[in-house]
Amino acid sequence: MKFQIKATNPDTKARAGIIETDHGNILTPIFMPVGTVGAIKAVHMYEMKEQVKAQIILGNTYHLYLRPGMDIIERAGGLHKFNGWDRPILTDSGGFQVFSLSSNRKLKEEGVTFRSHIDGSKHLFTPEKVVDIQRSIGSDIMMALDECPPGTSDYRYSEKSLRLTQQWLERGWKHYKETEPRYGHYQAFFPIVQGCTYEDLRRDAAKHVADLGADGNAIGGLAVGEPTEVMYDMIEVVNEVLPLDKPRYLMGVGTPANILEAIDRGVDMMDCVMPTRNGRNGMLFTRHGIMNMRNKKWADDFSPLQEDGPALVDQLYSKAYLRHLFIAQEILAMQIASIHNLAFYLWLMGEARQHIVAGDFKSWKTEMVENVTRRL
């Protein structure tokens, strides 16, 4: 995997770059739609390419390991062939499930034991095992196993958690270097910076990660309960240490405004379930603000979802029609809203890149953050 920075601005840390993988190039900054079980909820892969314009999607190691299982994915020839997506794929290691499934897991130095949310069976994830699972999945970018502590964790717990993550990283990195890809394409490995909301822990973690010299680096453990401004501060602290010539992936973030602020602070890659999850519940993101499609105000508004919008679906359906579908509990409503929101996020990334290249990202970002946070 190669990464090149194509443009920067003097008044911001934002950069426009390109990541080269065996499954295609990724123009950064980039938003990566989340396909936890190998599918983007309510959206066909054709629509992901033609309407959303996605360049890379995510899968999740924990969920794919449990269902359909590695035997099926291996027999299919890897996740790319199994789900029909021939562009890059990134897989989370299951580290976030250490946080989100805290009632169903047990941490120890060896690894983390999960109780399956499907049938209650026990499974041990070690740093080495998650490398092997991701080799079987065939993702272009693999993530290290980590613990993601809650954003409100105290210093003592955060330090203990970080030391465990660092031990796991050393083992995972060693196993990654000792193993080979299974399907003939290169697989990168990204370590993850943890440390909760404590600057000294974050700096220590970032230095430890940077010293490995991996193809790229991730920032985890943010947007998990801490105030938004603290999240921004932690991004700045970490990016002062992470190498400039490697892509930086901010995990699980976030709103359009969060993403723009992260780009301003030197982040290249982001992911979040928000576009599809909020879309399925009737919330649409647009360049002019946020719409609740169940509101009566849209009942007789026959204008497109966004007159100057990025997605083909916007020209096909009106606000009134989409509201009708939501009120009628028609499944098509969730599909239209999901495609729209994902297309908007990818459009926003393209616009950010253009303004970085043009040299006026900072002023554009300030205006756009005000727009996208407005309630319509």
C-alpha positions as CSV (number, residue, x, y, z in Angstrom):
1,M,0.0,0.0,0.0
2,K,1.3,3.5,-0.9
3,F,0.2,6.9,0.3
4,Q,1.0,10.2,-1.3
5,I,0.0,13.7,-0.2
6,K,-1.1,15.8,-3.1
7,A,-2.0,19.1,-1.5
8,T,-1.9,20.9,1.8
9,N,-2.9,24.4,3.0
10,P,-0.8,26.8,5.1
11,D,-3.6,27.6,7.6
12,T,-4.8,24.1,8.3
13,K,-3.5,20.6,8.8
14,A,-5.9,19.3,6.2
15,R,-4.3,17.3,3.3
16,A,-5.5,15.8,0.1
17,G,-3.9,12.5,-0.7
18,I,-4.2,9.2,-2.5
19,I,-3.9,5.7,-1.1
20,E,-3.0,3.0,-3.6
21,T,-4.2,-0.6,-2.9
22,D,-4.4,-3.7,-5.0
23,H,-8.2,-3.2,-5.3
24,G,-8.0,0.4,-6.4
25,N,-7.0,3.9,-5.3
26,I,-8.7,5.9,-2.6
27,L,-8.7,9.7,-2.8
28,T,-8.4,11.3,0.7
29,P,-9.9,12.7,2.8
30,I,-12.4,9.8,2.6
31,F,-15.5,8.6,4.4
32,M,-15.9,4.8,4.5
33,P,-19.4,3.4,4.7
34,V,-19.9,0.7,7.4
35,G,-20.8,-2.8,6.2
36,T,-20.6,-4.7,9.5
37,V,-21.6,-8.1,8.2
38,G,-20.4,-7.6,4.7
39,A,-23.3,-5.5,3.6
40,I,-24.3,-1.8,3.8
41,K,-27.7,-1.8,5.4
42,A,-30.5,-1.3,2.8
43,V,-28.1,-0.5,0.0
44,H,-27.0,-2.6,-3.0
45,M,-23.4,-2.8,-4.0
46,Y,-24.4,-1.4,-7.4
47,E,-25.9,1.7,-5.6
48,M,-22.7,2.0,-3.5
49,K,-20.7,2.4,-6.7
50,E,-23.0,4.3,-9.0
51,Q,-24.9,6.6,-6.6
52,V,-23.0,6.7,-3.3
53,K,-19.6,6.8,-5.2
54,A,-18.0,4.8,-2.3
55,Q,-14.3,4.1,-2.8
56,I,-13.8,1.7,0.2
57,I,-16.2,0.0,2.7
58,L,-15.8,-1.6,6.1
59,G,-16.5,-5.1,7.4
60,N,-16.2,-6.3,11.0
61,T,-14.0,-9.2,12.1
62,Y,-16.1,-10.2,15.1
63,H,-19.4,-10.3,13.3
64,L,-18.1,-12.0,10.1
65,Y,-16.3,-14.6,12.2
66,L,-19.5,-15.5,14.0
67,R,-21.7,-15.4,10.8
68,P,-21.3,-16.6,8.2
69,G,-17.9,-17.9,9.5
70,M,-14.5,-18.2,8.0
71,D,-15.1,-21.5,6.3
72,I,-17.8,-19.9,4.1
73,I,-15.8,-16.8,3.4
74,E,-12.6,-18.8,2.5
75,R,-14.6,-21.1,0.2
76,A,-16.0,-18.0,-1.5
77,G,-12.5,-16.7,-2.1
78,G,-12.6,-13.9,0.5
79,L,-15.0,-11.2,1.3
80,H,-14.6,-9.3,-2.0
81,K,-15.9,-12.2,-3.9
82,F,-18.5,-13.2,-1.3
83,N,-20.2,-9.8,-1.3
84,G,-19.4,-8.6,-4.8
85,W,-17.4,-5.6,-3.8
86,D,-14.3,-5.3,-5.9
87,R,-12.9,-2.1,-4.4
88,P,-10.9,-1.8,-1.1
89,I,-12.2,-3.2,2.1
90,L,-11.1,-2.3,5.7
91,T,-11.9,-4.6,8.6
92,D,-12.2,-3.6,12.2
93,S,-10.5,-6.2,14.5
94,G,-13.3,-6.6,16.9
95,G,-11.8,-4.1,19.3
96,F,-14.8,-1.9,19.4
97,Q,-16.9,-4.9,20.4
98,V,-14.7,-5.0,23.6
99,F,-16.4,-1.7,24.3
100,S,-19.9,-2.1,22.9
101,L,-20.4,-5.7,24.2
102,S,-18.8,-5.1,27.6
103,S,-21.5,-7.2,29.3
104,N,-20.6,-10.2,27.1
105,R,-16.9,-10.3,27.3
106,K,-14.0,-10.9,29.6
107,L,-10.6,-9.2,29.2
108,K,-7.2,-10.8,30.1
109,E,-3.7,-10.6,28.9
110,E,-4.1,-13.5,26.5
111,G,-7.0,-11.8,24.7
112,V,-10.7,-11.1,25.1
113,T,-13.3,-13.8,25.5
114,F,-16.7,-13.0,24.0
115,R,-20.1,-14.6,24.4
116,S,-21.7,-14.6,21.0
117,H,-24.7,-12.3,20.8
118,I,-26.2,-14.9,18.4
119,D,-26.1,-18.1,20.4
120,G,-24.2,-17.4,23.6
121,S,-21.2,-19.6,22.6
122,K,-17.7,-18.5,23.9
123,H,-14.9,-17.3,21.6
124,L,-11.4,-16.2,22.5
125,F,-10.0,-13.4,20.3
126,T,-6.2,-13.0,20.7
127,P,-4.1,-10.5,18.8
128,E,-2.8,-13.4,16.6
129,K,-6.2,-14.8,16.0
130,V,-7.7,-11.6,14.7
131,V,-4.8,-11.3,12.2
132,D,-5.6,-14.8,11.0
133,I,-9.3,-14.0,10.7
134,Q,-8.6,-10.9,8.7
135,R,-6.2,-12.8,6.5
136,S,-9.1,-15.1,5.8
137,I,-11.5,-12.2,5.2
138,G,-9.0,-10.8,2.7
139,S,-9.4,-7.1,3.7
140,D,-7.1,-4.6,2.1
141,I,-6.6,-2.9,5.5
142,M,-6.5,-4.9,8.7
143,M,-6.8,-3.4,12.2
144,A,-4.9,-4.4,15.4
145,L,-6.8,-5.8,18.3
146,D,-7.3,-3.2,21.0
147,E,-9.4,-2.3,24.0
148,C,-11.6,0.8,23.5
149,P,-12.2,2.2,27.0
150,P,-15.3,4.4,27.6
151,G,-14.6,8.2,27.2
152,T,-15.4,8.7,30.9
153,S,-12.7,6.2,32.2
154,D,-10.5,7.4,35.0
155,Y,-6.7,7.7,34.5
156,R,-5.8,4.5,36.3
157,Y,-8.1,2.4,34.2
158,S,-7.1,4.2,31.0
159,E,-3.4,3.5,31.6
160,K,-4.0,-0.1,32.4
161,S,-6.2,-0.5,29.3
162,L,-3.5,1.2,27.1
163,R,-0.7,-1.1,28.4
164,L,-2.9,-4.1,27.4
165,T,-3.6,-2.6,24.0
166,Q,0.2,-2.1,23.5
167,Q,1.0,-5.6,24.5
168,W,-1.6,-6.9,22.1
169,L,-0.2,-4.6,19.4
170,E,3.3,-6.0,19.7
171,R,2.0,-9.6,19.4
172,G,-0.4,-8.7,16.5
173,W,2.3,-6.9,14.6
174,K,4.7,-9.8,15.0
175,H,2.2,-12.3,13.8
176,Y,1.2,-10.0,10.9
177,K,4.9,-9.9,9.8
178,E,5.1,-13.7,10.0
179,T,2.0,-14.5,7.9
180,E,1.1,-14.0,4.3
181,P,-2.1,-12.9,2.4
182,R,-4.4,-15.7,1.3
183,Y,-5.8,-14.3,-2.0
184,G,-2.9,-12.8,-3.8
185,H,-3.4,-9.1,-2.8
186,Y,-1.5,-7.0,-0.3
187,Q,-3.0,-6.5,3.1
188,A,-1.9,-3.5,5.2
189,F,-2.0,-3.5,9.0
190,F,-3.0,-0.4,11.0
191,P,-2.2,-0.1,14.7
192,I,-4.6,1.9,16.9
193,V,-3.8,4.8,19.2
194,Q,-5.7,4.6,22.5
195,G,-5.3,6.5,25.8
196,C,-8.8,7.8,26.5
197,T,-8.8,11.6,27.1
198,Y,-5.4,11.9,28.8
199,E,-2.8,13.8,26.8
200,D,0.3,12.0,28.2
201,L,-1.3,8.6,27.5
202,R,-2.3,9.6,24.0
203,R,1.2,10.9,23.2
204,D,2.8,7.7,24.6
205,A,0.4,5.6,22.5
206,A,1.0,7.6,19.4
207,K,4.8,7.3,19.7
208,H,4.6,3.6,20.3
209,V,2.4,3.2,17.2
210,A,4.5,5.6,15.0
211,D,7.7,3.7,15.9
212,L,6.3,0.5,14.3
213,G,6.4,2.0,10.8
214,A,3.1,0.5,9.7
215,D,1.4,1.4,6.4
216,G,-1.0,3.7,8.2
217,N,-2.2,4.5,11.7
218,A,-5.6,4.8,13.4
219,I,-7.0,6.9,16.3
220,G,-9.5,4.9,18.4
221,G,-11.4,5.4,21.5
222,L,-13.0,8.7,20.6
223,A,-16.7,9.6,20.2
224,V,-17.4,7.1,23.0
225,G,-18.8,9.5,25.6
226,E,-16.3,12.3,26.0
227,P,-17.2,15.9,25.1
228,T,-16.8,16.9,21.4
229,E,-14.2,19.5,22.1
230,V,-12.1,17.0,24.1
231,M,-12.3,14.7,21.1
232,Y,-10.9,17.5,18.9
233,D,-8.2,18.2,21.4
234,M,-7.1,14.5,21.5
235,I,-7.0,14.4,17.6
236,E,-4.6,17.3,17.7
237,V,-2.4,15.8,20.4
238,V,-2.1,12.5,18.5
239,N,-1.5,14.0,15.1
240,E,1.4,16.0,16.5
241,V,3.1,12.7,16.9
242,L,1.9,10.4,14.1
243,P,4.0,10.5,11.0
244,L,2.9,13.0,8.3
245,D,3.6,10.5,5.4
246,K,1.2,7.8,6.6
247,P,-2.7,7.9,6.4
248,R,-4.5,8.7,9.6
249,Y,-7.8,6.9,10.3
250,L,-10.2,8.3,12.9
251,M,-12.4,5.4,13.9
252,G,-16.2,5.7,14.4
253,V,-16.6,9.5,13.7
254,G,-19.1,10.9,13.1
255,T,-21.4,13.8,12.1
256,P,-20.7,15.9,9.0
257,A,-19.4,18.7,11.3
258,N,-17.2,16.2,13.3
259,I,-15.7,14.9,10.0
260,L,-14.9,18.4,8.7
261,E,-13.2,19.3,12.0
262,A,-11.2,16.1,11.9
263,I,-10.0,16.8,8.4
264,D,-9.0,20.3,9.5
265,R,-6.8,18.6,12.2
266,G,-5.0,16.3,9.7
267,V,-7.3,13.2,9.6
268,D,-7.5,11.3,6.2
269,M,-10.0,8.5,6.8
270,M,-13.2,8.2,8.8
271,D,-16.1,5.8,9.2
272,C,-19.5,5.8,11.1
273,V,-22.8,4.1,11.0
274,M,-24.6,7.4,11.4
275,P,-25.5,8.0,7.7
276,T,-27.4,4.7,7.4
277,R,-28.6,4.4,11.0
278,N,-30.0,7.9,11.1
279,G,-31.3,7.6,7.6
280,R,-33.3,4.5,8.5
281,N,-34.9,6.6,11.3
282,G,-35.9,9.4,9.0
283,M,-33.0,11.9,9.4
284,L,-31.5,13.3,6.3
285,F,-28.2,15.2,6.1
286,T,-27.9,17.9,3.4
287,R,-25.6,20.7,2.5
288,H,-28.1,23.1,3.9
289,G,-28.9,21.3,7.2
290,I,-30.6,18.4,8.8
291,M,-34.2,17.3,8.0
292,N,-36.5,15.0,10.0
293,M,-38.5,13.5,7.3
294,R,-41.4,12.6,9.6
295,N,-42.1,16.3,10.3
296,K,-45.5,17.5,8.9
297,K,-43.8,20.5,7.3
298,W,-42.6,18.2,4.4
299,A,-46.1,16.7,3.8
300,D,-46.7,18.9,0.7
301,D,-43.2,19.9,-0.2
302,F,-42.7,18.5,-3.7
303,S,-39.2,19.8,-4.2
304,P,-36.3,17.3,-4.5
305,L,-34.6,16.0,-1.3
306,Q,-31.8,18.4,-2.1
307,E,-32.1,20.5,-5.2
308,D,-28.4,20.7,-5.8
309,G,-27.7,17.3,-4.2
310,P,-25.1,14.7,-5.0
311,A,-27.2,11.6,-5.5
312,L,-29.3,10.5,-8.4
313,V,-32.0,9.5,-6.0
314,D,-32.5,13.2,-5.0
315,Q,-33.8,14.0,-8.5
316,L,-36.2,11.0,-8.4
317,Y,-38.1,11.6,-5.2
318,S,-39.6,14.6,-3.4
319,K,-39.6,15.5,0.3
320,A,-43.3,14.9,0.4
321,Y,-43.0,11.4,-1.1
322,L,-40.2,10.3,1.2
323,R,-42.2,11.6,4.2
324,H,-45.2,9.6,3.0
325,L,-43.0,6.4,2.8
326,F,-41.8,6.9,6.4
327,I,-45.3,7.6,7.7
328,A,-46.5,4.5,5.9
329,Q,-43.6,2.5,7.2
330,E,-42.6,1.5,3.7
331,I,-39.2,-0.2,3.5
332,L,-38.2,1.9,0.5
333,A,-38.0,4.9,2.8
334,M,-35.0,3.4,4.6
335,Q,-33.3,2.6,1.3
336,I,-33.8,6.1,-0.2
337,A,-32.7,7.8,3.0
338,S,-29.6,5.6,3.4
339,I,-28.5,6.1,-0.2
340,H,-29.0,9.9,0.1
341,N,-27.1,10.2,3.4
342,L,-24.1,8.1,2.2
343,A,-24.0,10.0,-1.1
344,F,-24.0,13.2,0.8
345,Y,-21.1,12.1,3.1
346,L,-19.1,11.1,0.0
347,W,-20.0,14.3,-1.8
348,L,-18.8,16.2,1.3
349,M,-15.4,14.4,1.2
350,G,-15.0,15.3,-2.5
351,E,-15.8,18.9,-1.8
352,A,-13.4,19.0,1.1
353,R,-10.7,17.6,-1.2
354,Q,-11.4,20.2,-3.9
355,H,-11.1,23.0,-1.4
356,I,-7.8,21.7,0.0
357,V,-6.4,21.5,-3.5
358,A,-7.7,25.0,-4.2
359,G,-6.2,26.4,-1.0
360,D,-9.4,27.7,0.6
361,F,-10.4,24.8,2.8
362,K,-10.4,26.7,6.1
363,S,-12.9,29.3,5.1
364,W,-15.1,26.8,3.2
365,K,-15.1,24.5,6.2
366,T,-16.2,27.2,8.6
367,E,-19.2,28.1,6.4
368,M,-20.0,24.4,5.8
369,V,-19.9,23.4,9.5
370,E,-22.5,26.1,10.2
371,N,-24.7,24.9,7.3
372,V,-24.6,21.1,8.1
373,T,-25.4,21.6,11.8
374,R,-28.6,23.7,11.0
375,R,-32.0,22.1,11.7
376,L,-34.4,22.6,8.8
